[in-house]
Amino acid sequence: MIEVMYFAWVRERIGIPRETVETNAKTVAELVEELRAREERYDVAFSDLSALRVAIDQDLTEFSASLEGAREVAFFPPMTGG
């Protein structure tokens, strides 16, 4: 089980801020594929991974990162400075 959190427009498209997911995914990319296969709203939210960033246990990482030992995965759009 892993806690998955969604922020900004990702949360708006999926419709929930967080959920606990039972997964066999070994990487973030595999988790995304599992989520996309669930429902259209996930497929839409994850249709362009270049528009997303990901963090595992609050550390920014890549979609190729391993989920081994992860408790939490967060998806969000890139941050802009100002």
N, C-alpha and C positions, 0 to 999 in steps of 0.2 A: 504494500500500500504506500502511496505517495500523495502528498498534498500538492495540488496544482492550483496556482493562483493566476488570475487574469487581471490586467490593468488597462485603463484608458479605453480606446476603441475596441481592443480585444475583448474586454469584459462586456462592452455594449453589444457586440456581435454575438457573443456566446450567451449572454443573458444572466450570468452568475459571476460573483467575484472569486469564488474558490470552490473546490470539490476534492474529495478524497477518491483517488483512482486506483483500482487494482490493475496492475500491468505486468506484462512479461517483457517489456521493452528493456533493452540493454543500453540504449543511447537516447538522448533527447529526440533525435530525428525519428527513431522508432516509436517513441511515445506520441509524437505529433501524428504519425501515420495511423496509429491506433485511434487517436481522438478524431481525426478527419473521417475515419470509417464509421464513426458513431452516428452522426447526424449531419445534415446540410449546414447547420449553423457553425459547426466546428470546421467543416470543409471550407466554408467562406472565410472564417477568421484566420485560418492557416494557409490560405491559397498562395500567398506571396511571402515566403520566409525572409526575403531580403528586407521586408518592411518590419521585421520583428527582431527583438533582442530576447535573450533568455538568461536566467540566473538559476544556479543550483545552490540551495542553502545560502542564498543572498550573495553569491559570488558570480559576477558576470562570466559567461562561458560561451562555447560554440554549440551548434546543434549536433555536432559529432561527439560531444562529451558523454562520458559514461555516467549512467545513473546508479552505479554500484554504491551503496551506502547513503544515497540521497534521501533526505526526508521531505524536501520541498523543491518544486520547480515553479518558476514564475515567468510569465510571458508578458511583454510590454513593447510598445513602439520605441524607437530610438529617442533619447532625450535630446532636447535642444538647449543650448546655453543662451544666456541673454545678459 
